[in-house]
Amino acid sequence: MRRVRGLAVTAWLLGPLGLVMVVGSLLYVRSVYTSVTVAGGSMAPTYTVGKRLVVERLDGDEVRRGDVVLFEAPEPEIKGALIKRVIGVGGDRVVCCEGSGADERVTVNGKPLDEPYLKDGVADGVRPYDVKVPAGRLFLLGDYRANSMDSRFYTSVGHQGTVADGAVLGRVVDGFGGALVWISAALVGLVLALVGLGFGIAALVVRRRQVVPPMPPWPVQV
């Protein structure tokens, strides 16, 4: 009986623990990460139409310059969420542009941006602007500056086209790399649950063997 009890206790410890780890890890990953499909060309060539992107859910005050964010469109006539790059955050001065032609650069706080991701290397190509980004807001641009509806055109909402950081739904990340720890925990939990199941089956088998009465001896003629 001591052996059965040991197997049963191990099963009850490992099985539920493994299930909790699996369910908890998967729920966490699902709550923090989502995916979207690119529907427009404003972020080309970085993200082209039809590309599937992984988005990490976070608050707008956590994003930094250079991040690509998913956010709620500020203009009522624009339907759905948009993807743009953060050029300026609260307190920044964003100016277009320094230089001309291939040497044209957007500047942030007087420093020209190095933007290797731009479509055809064009930093703007539309209109000049000089924006002081208010606190709690973001200045957003697409990587395809000649084909992007962004902060340069969000004039109906005021604040010089900047977007409230509360409109941010998440940040585009390269795959589920940040979730590997939790995915690994889910796999460990699955192993523990299976091991616990194995111990449970073993406990049942041993117990059954112990309760089966021994076979009577064969009759012997003398």
ROVEX-964868 format. One record per residue (C-alpha): residue number from 1; y, z, x; chain. Coordinates in Angstrom, 2 decimals. Layout:
N
    i       py       pz       px  ch
  NUM        Y        Z        X   A
...
END
This chain:
222
    i       py       pz       px  ch
    1     0.00     0.00     0.00   A
    2     2.36     0.69     2.90   A
    3     2.04    -2.93     4.03   A
    4     2.78    -4.21     0.53   A
    5     5.79    -1.96     0.24   A
    6     7.17    -3.16     3.57   A
    7     6.79    -6.81     2.62   A
    8     8.39    -6.22    -0.79   A
    9    11.37    -4.32     0.67   A
   10    11.96    -7.11     3.22   A
   11    11.80    -9.72     0.46   A
   12    14.31    -7.82    -1.69   A
   13    16.69    -7.44     1.27   A
   14    16.59   -10.98     2.64   A
   15    16.33   -12.95    -0.60   A
   16    19.43   -11.66    -2.43   A
   17    21.42   -11.52     0.82   A
   18    20.62   -15.17     1.52   A
   19    21.56   -16.24    -2.01   A
   20    24.87   -14.38    -1.81   A
   21    25.67   -16.11     1.49   A
   22    24.81   -19.56     0.11   A
   23    26.75   -19.20    -3.14   A
   24    29.73   -17.42    -1.57   A
   25    30.12   -19.93     1.27   A
   26    29.86   -22.97    -0.99   A
   27    32.33   -21.51    -3.49   A
   28    34.79   -20.80    -0.67   A
   29    34.56   -24.34     0.71   A
   30    35.00   -25.78    -2.76   A
   31    38.05   -23.60    -3.45   A
   32    39.78   -24.44    -0.16   A
   33    38.94   -28.13     0.30   A
   34    39.11   -31.16    -1.95   A
   35    39.12   -34.93    -1.46   A
   36    41.35   -37.75    -2.63   A
   37    41.31   -41.54    -2.40   A
   38    44.34   -43.41    -1.06   A
   39    45.73   -45.59    -3.85   A
   40    48.81   -47.11    -2.17   A
   41    49.88   -48.61     1.14   A
   42    52.80   -46.31     2.05   A
   43    50.77   -44.47     4.72   A
   44    49.37   -47.60     6.41   A
   45    48.14   -48.06     9.05   A
   46    47.21   -44.36     9.30   A
   47    45.53   -44.27     5.88   A
   48    44.74   -47.51     4.09   A
   49    44.03   -48.18     0.42   A
   50    40.60   -46.91    -0.65   A
   51    40.19   -44.48     2.24   A
   52    38.71   -41.11     1.28   A
   53    40.66   -38.14     2.64   A
   54    39.84   -34.44     2.91   A
   55    42.64   -32.14     1.79   A
   56    42.92   -28.46     2.69   A
   57    44.59   -26.50    -0.08   A
   58    47.50   -24.37     1.17   A
   59    51.04   -23.32     0.33   A
   60    53.96   -25.53     1.27   A
   61    55.48   -22.91     3.55   A
   62    52.42   -23.25     5.80   A
   63    52.91   -26.93     6.65   A
   64    54.58   -28.09     9.85   A
   65    56.42   -31.18    11.05   A
   66    54.02   -34.08    11.48   A
   67    51.55   -32.83     8.86   A
   68    50.47   -35.29     6.17   A
   69    50.60   -33.55     2.81   A
   70    49.47   -34.13    -0.75   A
   71    52.21   -33.15    -3.20   A
   72    53.31   -33.51    -6.79   A
   73    55.69   -36.42    -7.30   A
   74    59.26   -35.11    -7.77   A
   75    60.40   -38.09    -9.86   A
   76    59.18   -38.03   -13.48   A
   77    58.51   -41.77   -13.51   A
   78    56.08   -41.44   -10.61   A
   79    52.66   -40.51   -11.93   A
   80    50.14   -38.43   -10.01   A
   81    50.20   -36.88    -6.54   A
   82    51.51   -38.59    -3.42   A
   83    50.68   -38.49     0.29   A
   84    53.52   -38.49     2.86   A
   85    54.28   -37.15     6.31   A
   86    56.47   -34.08     6.89   A
   87    59.45   -35.13     9.01   A
   88    61.72   -32.13     8.48   A
   89    61.34   -28.56     7.22   A
   90    63.93   -26.06     6.00   A
   91    66.88   -25.86     8.40   A
   92    66.23   -29.21    10.11   A
   93    68.75   -32.04    10.32   A
   94    67.08   -35.42     9.89   A
   95    69.12   -38.50    10.84   A
   96    68.40   -42.21    10.73   A
   97    68.62   -43.67    13.17   A
   98    69.16   -43.68    16.91   A
   99    68.84   -46.99    18.72   A
  100    67.98   -50.32    17.13   A
  101    65.13   -52.78    16.80   A
  102    61.95   -51.68    18.56   A
  103    63.86   -48.73    20.06   A
  104    65.02   -47.35    16.70   A
  105    64.11   -43.70    16.21   A
  106    64.56   -41.06    13.51   A
  107    66.01   -37.89    15.03   A
  108    65.31   -34.29    14.06   A
  109    67.84   -31.74    15.27   A
  110    69.24   -34.38    17.63   A
  111    65.90   -35.26    19.24   A
  112    64.31   -38.69    18.64   A
  113    60.82   -38.56    17.16   A
  114    57.88   -40.17    18.90   A
  115    56.04   -41.84    16.00   A
  116    53.11   -43.93    17.28   A
  117    51.62   -43.99    13.77   A
  118    54.39   -46.20    12.30   A
  119    53.55   -49.54    10.71   A
  120    54.73   -52.28    13.12   A
  121    56.70   -49.62    14.99   A
  122    59.51   -49.69    12.41   A
  123    61.15   -46.25    12.15   A
  124    63.09   -47.04     8.98   A
  125    64.23   -50.54     8.19   A
  126    65.81   -49.58     4.85   A
  127    68.92   -47.39     4.97   A
  128    70.73   -44.83     7.15   A
  129    70.75   -41.15     6.13   A
  130    71.83   -37.78     7.45   A
  131    70.06   -34.91     5.72   A
  132    70.28   -31.17     6.26   A
  133    66.99   -29.89     4.80   A
  134    67.57   -26.81     2.60   A
  135    65.39   -23.72     3.04   A
  136    62.13   -23.96     1.10   A
  137    62.20   -27.77     1.03   A
  138    60.70   -30.65     3.01   A
  139    61.87   -34.12     4.04   A
  140    58.94   -36.53     3.64   A
  141    58.45   -40.13     4.76   A
  142    55.60   -42.63     4.62   A
  143    54.25   -44.20     7.80   A
  144    54.97   -47.68     6.40   A
  145    58.70   -47.15     6.16   A
  146    59.44   -50.57     4.66   A
  147    56.99   -49.92     1.81   A
  148    57.25   -46.23     0.94   A
  149    58.85   -44.39    -1.97   A
  150    59.76   -41.14    -0.24   A
  151    62.61   -38.68     0.39   A
  152    65.01   -41.56     1.03   A
  153    64.72   -42.50    -2.65   A
  154    64.17   -39.20    -4.50   A
  155    67.82   -39.12    -5.48   A
  156    67.46   -38.04    -9.11   A
  157    66.15   -34.58    -8.13   A
  158    69.10   -33.73    -5.88   A
  159    68.82   -31.86    -2.58   A
  160    69.24   -35.20    -0.71   A
  161    65.76   -36.32    -1.64   A
  162    63.97   -33.31    -0.16   A
  163    60.90   -31.93    -1.92   A
  164    60.31   -28.28    -2.78   A
  165    57.53   -26.82    -0.66   A
  166    56.07   -25.43    -3.88   A
  167    55.17   -29.01    -4.83   A
  168    52.71   -29.22    -1.93   A
  169    49.08   -29.22    -3.04   A
  170    47.46   -29.37     0.38   A
  171    47.36   -30.84     3.88   A
  172    45.24   -33.82     4.94   A
  173    42.70   -32.78     7.60   A
  174    40.19   -34.69     9.70   A
  175    36.94   -34.02     7.86   A
  176    35.47   -30.62     7.02   A
  177    35.74   -29.31    10.58   A
  178    37.55   -26.16     9.45   A
  179    34.76   -25.43     7.00   A
  180    31.92   -25.63     9.55   A
  181    31.73   -21.85     9.88   A
  182    31.23   -21.47     6.14   A
  183    28.80   -24.39     5.93   A
  184    26.83   -22.80     8.77   A
  185    26.85   -19.49     6.89   A
  186    25.47   -21.27     3.83   A
  187    22.64   -22.75     5.92   A
  188    21.83   -19.33     7.41   A
  189    21.84   -17.89     3.90   A
  190    19.44   -20.60     2.74   A
  191    17.05   -19.75     5.59   A
  192    17.24   -16.04     4.75   A
  193    16.57   -16.76     1.08   A
  194    13.51   -18.85     1.96   A
  195    12.23   -16.21     4.38   A
  196    12.73   -13.57     1.69   A
  197    10.78   -15.71    -0.75   A
  198     8.01   -15.99     1.80   A
  199     7.83   -12.23     2.24   A
  200     7.76   -11.83    -1.54   A
  201     4.82   -14.22    -1.86   A
  202     3.05   -12.44     0.99   A
  203     3.55    -9.09    -0.74   A
  204     1.98   -10.43    -3.95   A
  205    -0.99   -11.91    -2.08   A
  206    -1.68    -8.68    -0.15   A
  207    -1.34    -6.57    -3.28   A
  208    -3.73    -8.79    -5.19   A
  209    -6.31    -8.53    -2.46   A
  210    -6.04    -4.75    -2.49   A
  211    -6.60    -4.38    -6.23   A
  212    -9.61    -6.71    -6.45   A
  213   -12.75    -4.49    -6.56   A
  214   -15.37    -5.17    -3.93   A
  215   -18.40    -7.25    -4.88   A
  216   -21.56    -5.20    -5.61   A
  217   -24.35    -5.55    -3.04   A
  218   -27.02    -8.13    -3.67   A
  219   -30.24    -6.65    -5.10   A
  220   -32.99    -6.37    -2.56   A
  221   -36.68    -6.48    -3.48   A
  222   -39.00    -4.09    -1.73   A
END
